[in-house]
Amino acid sequence: MSVFHKNSAKLRDQERARLIWLLTTDKAITSALTNKLTLVEQYDAGKLADDIAEVGALVAHLPAPDLADTLEALPSDARHALWGLVEDSKRGNVLLEASESVYEDLIEGMSDKALLDALDTLDIDEKIYLVQHLPRNLTGRLLATLPAEERARVRQVMNYAPDSVGAIMEFEVIVIRPDVTLGAVQRYLRRLGKMPGNTDKLFVTTRDKTLLGELALQTILLNPAQRRVNEVMEAEPVTFHPEEDAEKVARTFERDDLLSAPVIDAEGKLLGRLTIDEIVDVVYEETDNDIRQMSGLSNEQDVFAPVSKAVKTRWGWLAVNLCTAFIASRVIDGFEHTISQLVALASLMPIVAGIGGNTGNQTITMIVRALALQHIQPGNFSFLILREMGVALINGLVWGGIMGGVTWWLYDDPHLGGVMMLAMVLNLLVASLMGVLIPMIMTKLGRDPAVGSSVMITAITDTGGFFIFLGLATIFLL
Amino acid sequence: MSVFHKNSAKLRDQERARLIWLLTTDKAITSALTNKLTLVEQYDAGKLADDIAEVGALVAHLPAPDLADTLEALPSDARHALWGLVEDSKRGNVLLEASESVYEDLIEGMSDKALLDALDTLDIDEKIYLVQHLPRNLTGRLLATLPAEERARVRQVMNYAPDSVGAIMEFEVIVIRPDVTLGAVQRYLRRLGKMPGNTDKLFVTTRDKTLLGELALQTILLNPAQRRVNEVMEAEPVTFHPEEDAEKVARTFERDDLLSAPVIDAEGKLLGRLTIDEIVDVVYEETDNDIRQMSGLSNEQDVFAPVSKAVKTRWGWLAVNLCTAFIASRVIDGFEHTISQLVALASLMPIVAGIGGNTGNQTITMIVRALALQHIQPGNFSFLILREMGVALINGLVWGGIMGGVTWWLYDDPHLGGVMMLAMVLNLLVASLMGVLIPMIMTKLGRDPAVGSSVMITAITDTGGFFIFLGLATIFLL
């Protein structure tokens, strides 16, 4: 028996890399696939035919999630060339797995009919997920093709906030009654013939859908067939409500090692379920978004977007950054007289600003994480702010002392060294105070503390650093 | 029926918050619990007794993962006071769920015997996990208490790299033979009476442990009892090897929606399994670490560490940052003559440096993520670098043009405006080139691209920005 199964993740890693290599290093393949034949003529026709055959074989062999991943790693023209080769039956699943920006790029080039055909292979929960991201005119057309009950569900889901439990829950659940035996449950399951993906438990409800408990597949297998459901079920399951925040729920899934959990309404009636695979997606998205937002990239960033699109998605923060840098520059300009008297200030001031920005960003990163974990509570808030100020004071005295000494030695001016040290201590205190307050205040205002915090703290420590340093210099040195 | 089950995640959220509130706002509770009675005397004894009783009730009610989370959100003295209240039978599980820094803080204050008692309640896979983080002298003592077979396993796991599949895999698996019927499997399971946590499938092997396939619990329930295992099992499961990188494997779990997967050795023999709950922990750790490392915080950061410890964990990057800021400052100092001739340069130069740092950090964030997703391959690398340079050129011309115009207007000097624009274009090109190259080169060298990338790019764009701007000014304006 071979060590690599056909499904080996490593083998598929290699196949994805090979596909990307073929489509990006040899422009002729993309051109031939999209029928731009003028370019093709200069190439060796035999080798080209071989390469195209290999691309086709790889596309046929790779499962949908791997194809979605490959599409994400291609520039737009190669992406569309590859998309043309994906069989109709796989297209729905590829769209499902693709990130939002790739998904939008792909459906832009599809006819309405092709798109509806692709969606046709999906089950209702998958359709609901994709419909939320369709252009408006298509949403209507897709809705029209659905039975009335499913249409009502799509509408219901679209009413929930995009980052809530309601938006990611699944409707397909297996429901059983409390008074039947495990043997009867097993006969029922065999009659059904299949279960929704990632089913690890069934839900026990009354006839009017009130949730009574949950029955793990394990429990069915471990107990005698004549036991009744209500004797062996978990009667106090962890439940969620559709309005809850998906990121918080993800932390509960992690804390309790859940694989799936029921979603109930305010009256305790079962609405659907959450599964760990949706939760893992939430976790990756949450953390990806946090990382990107802290550095001022938008969520929809497509790494392989063309120049024109990439420019647009980054202009927002660049403009904000330019404004804050401009304000800091005006602060310096206000001290033009001081600098002209003592040019050394110009070369020292970026140190004060830089060290403040560094400390402020460290503090913010820590606080944003602690907020996500719900570790910050009214009780421990004052401890945290005093601790941060204490750390800043010690760091300021130690590193400010060192820089003050170096400055004294470099410029042979003890007063300049003293101003340097004092400015560093003060700017570090400002940085750590604001590093705690900015994310806390943004959370109080109901905003995501990760978005733009970094830009704000840098603006404050730059402007503050220049002002403190040049201000102290004006007072003590002129 | 009440809408909140006893297990409701929301209720536990409230209980955790209440516990933190009690232990941090009223110092008397912590003091009383740790027998520092001098402080206690000034307080109302009746209220104190009530509060302590409430703390006790909450600790008794909350499950281990919630207690671990609460301990993480407390300063050290309150943390130890709370730890003293946790029952022996829960302590092992709390340690298992606690983050590394909290775990180390807690075991520091425990006697060897108390620690070994706590570990005694855990199963072998859990012991193995914790033993990896024990102080050396305790590892030996714990190993001595284990049967020979388990001892060998612990030694085996400790040989794998900490971020590899081997370090997080579990040994407890249920193994069956291919030629038995599903009915026989079910009788076998009932005899076993329980399954390891998060079991969604059994593993089918030969007598010498060669993996033949996997049998989902779903499959057992959905098929007739007389079918044989090898007729209905998945014969090509996704498998992993113990040396593989856990973060990469996590991406495969996400891509394939896996709940568990077999780990096999080079000969295809079953070693153990990976479960989704370990994978979710890996995902959270990976992304938390990325976020923290990019801003120069160490992994072991404990948000509620005392000042002395917090100072130490942040000195490394602060020192690096101070050095790079110092170098940038020396570059400016080299142009002292230029600045003394035209003081306006001092207020304009931070804009050039700042906008470069912003762009460089955006690029690095994008590249680090694309590397983690294995989206960057030799084939698409040149596209990526040209795209980034293209974006930088356009942004430089547009925003540099605007800033150049503003400078011209402010200082009534077209040449100064021209230098400003040219410097911004050049520094943005440097920023985006280095933003792609730094993480790529660090990956080539086998290092984590997230660690310190941000500090390096800022150093380059600061120093480069000052040098380019002041250099151009010296050439064109003096």
Chai-1 contact restraints between the chains, C-beta under 6 A:
chainA,res_idxA,chainB,res_idxB,connection_type,confidence,min_distance_angstrom,max_distance_angstrom,comment,restraint_id
A,M1,B,G268,contact,1.0,0.0,6.0,A-B,restraint_1
A,V3,B,G268,contact,1.0,0.0,6.0,A-B,restraint_2
A,H5,B,E236,contact,1.0,0.0,6.0,A-B,restraint_3
A,H5,B,T239,contact,1.0,0.0,6.0,A-B,restraint_4
A,K6,B,E236,contact,1.0,0.0,6.0,A-B,restraint_5
A,N7,B,E236,contact,1.0,0.0,6.0,A-B,restraint_6
A,N7,B,V238,contact,1.0,0.0,6.0,A-B,restraint_7
A,A9,B,V238,contact,1.0,0.0,6.0,A-B,restraint_8
A,A9,B,T252,contact,1.0,0.0,6.0,A-B,restraint_9
A,A17,B,Q377,contact,1.0,0.0,6.0,A-B,restraint_10
A,I20,B,Q377,contact,1.0,0.0,6.0,A-B,restraint_11
A,I20,B,G379,contact,1.0,0.0,6.0,A-B,restraint_12
A,I20,B,N380,contact,1.0,0.0,6.0,A-B,restraint_13
A,W21,B,G379,contact,1.0,0.0,6.0,A-B,restraint_14
A,T24,B,G379,contact,1.0,0.0,6.0,A-B,restraint_15
A,T24,B,N380,contact,1.0,0.0,6.0,A-B,restraint_16
A,T25,B,G379,contact,1.0,0.0,6.0,A-B,restraint_17
A,P65,B,R255,contact,1.0,0.0,6.0,A-B,restraint_18
A,A73,B,H375,contact,1.0,0.0,6.0,A-B,restraint_19
A,P75,B,F383,contact,1.0,0.0,6.0,A-B,restraint_20
A,Q186,B,L221,contact,1.0,0.0,6.0,A-B,restraint_21
A,L189,B,L221,contact,1.0,0.0,6.0,A-B,restraint_22
A,L189,B,L222,contact,1.0,0.0,6.0,A-B,restraint_23
A,M195,B,Q218,contact,1.0,0.0,6.0,A-B,restraint_24
A,D200,B,D200,contact,1.0,0.0,6.0,A-B,restraint_25
A,L217,B,L217,contact,1.0,0.0,6.0,A-B,restraint_26
A,Q218,B,M195,contact,1.0,0.0,6.0,A-B,restraint_27
A,L221,B,Q186,contact,1.0,0.0,6.0,A-B,restraint_28
A,L221,B,L189,contact,1.0,0.0,6.0,A-B,restraint_29
A,L222,B,L189,contact,1.0,0.0,6.0,A-B,restraint_30
A,E236,B,H5,contact,1.0,0.0,6.0,A-B,restraint_31
A,E236,B,K6,contact,1.0,0.0,6.0,A-B,restraint_32
A,E236,B,N7,contact,1.0,0.0,6.0,A-B,restraint_33
A,V238,B,N7,contact,1.0,0.0,6.0,A-B,restraint_34
A,V238,B,A9,contact,1.0,0.0,6.0,A-B,restraint_35
A,T239,B,H5,contact,1.0,0.0,6.0,A-B,restraint_36
A,T252,B,A9,contact,1.0,0.0,6.0,A-B,restraint_37
A,E254,B,V280,contact,1.0,0.0,6.0,A-B,restraint_38
A,R255,B,P65,contact,1.0,0.0,6.0,A-B,restraint_39
A,D257,B,D277,contact,1.0,0.0,6.0,A-B,restraint_40
A,G268,B,M1,contact,1.0,0.0,6.0,A-B,restraint_41
A,G268,B,V3,contact,1.0,0.0,6.0,A-B,restraint_42
A,I276,B,I276,contact,1.0,0.0,6.0,A-B,restraint_43
A,D277,B,D257,contact,1.0,0.0,6.0,A-B,restraint_44
A,V280,B,E254,contact,1.0,0.0,6.0,A-B,restraint_45
A,V283,B,V283,contact,1.0,0.0,6.0,A-B,restraint_46
A,T287,B,T287,contact,1.0,0.0,6.0,A-B,restraint_47
A,I291,B,I291,contact,1.0,0.0,6.0,A-B,restraint_48
A,I291,B,T365,contact,1.0,0.0,6.0,A-B,restraint_49
A,R292,B,T365,contact,1.0,0.0,6.0,A-B,restraint_50
A,S295,B,N361,contact,1.0,0.0,6.0,A-B,restraint_51
A,S295,B,Q362,contact,1.0,0.0,6.0,A-B,restraint_52
A,S295,B,T365,contact,1.0,0.0,6.0,A-B,restraint_53
A,L297,B,Q362,contact,1.0,0.0,6.0,A-B,restraint_54
A,V303,B,M366,contact,1.0,0.0,6.0,A-B,restraint_55
A,V303,B,A370,contact,1.0,0.0,6.0,A-B,restraint_56
A,V307,B,R387,contact,1.0,0.0,6.0,A-B,restraint_57
A,V307,B,G390,contact,1.0,0.0,6.0,A-B,restraint_58
A,V307,B,V391,contact,1.0,0.0,6.0,A-B,restraint_59
A,A310,B,V391,contact,1.0,0.0,6.0,A-B,restraint_60
A,V311,B,V391,contact,1.0,0.0,6.0,A-B,restraint_61
A,V311,B,I394,contact,1.0,0.0,6.0,A-B,restraint_62
A,N321,B,N358,contact,1.0,0.0,6.0,A-B,restraint_63
A,L322,B,W399,contact,1.0,0.0,6.0,A-B,restraint_64
A,A325,B,I351,contact,1.0,0.0,6.0,A-B,restraint_65
A,A325,B,G354,contact,1.0,0.0,6.0,A-B,restraint_66
A,A328,B,P350,contact,1.0,0.0,6.0,A-B,restraint_67
A,S329,B,S347,contact,1.0,0.0,6.0,A-B,restraint_68
A,S329,B,I351,contact,1.0,0.0,6.0,A-B,restraint_69
A,I332,B,S347,contact,1.0,0.0,6.0,A-B,restraint_70
A,D333,B,S347,contact,1.0,0.0,6.0,A-B,restraint_71
A,E336,B,V343,contact,1.0,0.0,6.0,A-B,restraint_72
A,I339,B,V343,contact,1.0,0.0,6.0,A-B,restraint_73
A,I339,B,A346,contact,1.0,0.0,6.0,A-B,restraint_74
A,S340,B,V343,contact,1.0,0.0,6.0,A-B,restraint_75
A,V343,B,E336,contact,1.0,0.0,6.0,A-B,restraint_76
A,V343,B,I339,contact,1.0,0.0,6.0,A-B,restraint_77
A,V343,B,S340,contact,1.0,0.0,6.0,A-B,restraint_78
A,A346,B,I332,contact,1.0,0.0,6.0,A-B,restraint_79
A,A346,B,I339,contact,1.0,0.0,6.0,A-B,restraint_80
A,A346,B,A346,contact,1.0,0.0,6.0,A-B,restraint_81
A,S347,B,S329,contact,1.0,0.0,6.0,A-B,restraint_82
A,S347,B,I332,contact,1.0,0.0,6.0,A-B,restraint_83
A,S347,B,D333,contact,1.0,0.0,6.0,A-B,restraint_84
A,P350,B,A328,contact,1.0,0.0,6.0,A-B,restraint_85
A,I351,B,A325,contact,1.0,0.0,6.0,A-B,restraint_86
A,I351,B,S329,contact,1.0,0.0,6.0,A-B,restraint_87
A,G354,B,A325,contact,1.0,0.0,6.0,A-B,restraint_88
A,N358,B,N321,contact,1.0,0.0,6.0,A-B,restraint_89
A,N361,B,S295,contact,1.0,0.0,6.0,A-B,restraint_90
A,Q362,B,S295,contact,1.0,0.0,6.0,A-B,restraint_91
A,Q362,B,L297,contact,1.0,0.0,6.0,A-B,restraint_92
A,T365,B,I291,contact,1.0,0.0,6.0,A-B,restraint_93
A,T365,B,R292,contact,1.0,0.0,6.0,A-B,restraint_94
A,T365,B,S295,contact,1.0,0.0,6.0,A-B,restraint_95
A,T365,B,L297,contact,1.0,0.0,6.0,A-B,restraint_96
A,M366,B,V303,contact,1.0,0.0,6.0,A-B,restraint_97
A,A370,B,V303,contact,1.0,0.0,6.0,A-B,restraint_98
A,H375,B,A73,contact,1.0,0.0,6.0,A-B,restraint_99
A,Q377,B,A17,contact,1.0,0.0,6.0,A-B,restraint_100
A,Q377,B,I20,contact,1.0,0.0,6.0,A-B,restraint_101
A,G379,B,I20,contact,1.0,0.0,6.0,A-B,restraint_102
A,G379,B,W21,contact,1.0,0.0,6.0,A-B,restraint_103
A,G379,B,T24,contact,1.0,0.0,6.0,A-B,restraint_104
A,G379,B,T25,contact,1.0,0.0,6.0,A-B,restraint_105
A,N380,B,I20,contact,1.0,0.0,6.0,A-B,restraint_106
A,N380,B,T24,contact,1.0,0.0,6.0,A-B,restraint_107
A,F383,B,P75,contact,1.0,0.0,6.0,A-B,restraint_108
A,R387,B,V307,contact,1.0,0.0,6.0,A-B,restraint_109
A,G390,B,V307,contact,1.0,0.0,6.0,A-B,restraint_110
A,V391,B,V307,contact,1.0,0.0,6.0,A-B,restraint_111
A,V391,B,A310,contact,1.0,0.0,6.0,A-B,restraint_112
A,V391,B,V311,contact,1.0,0.0,6.0,A-B,restraint_113
A,I394,B,V311,contact,1.0,0.0,6.0,A-B,restraint_114
A,W399,B,L322,contact,1.0,0.0,6.0,A-B,restraint_115
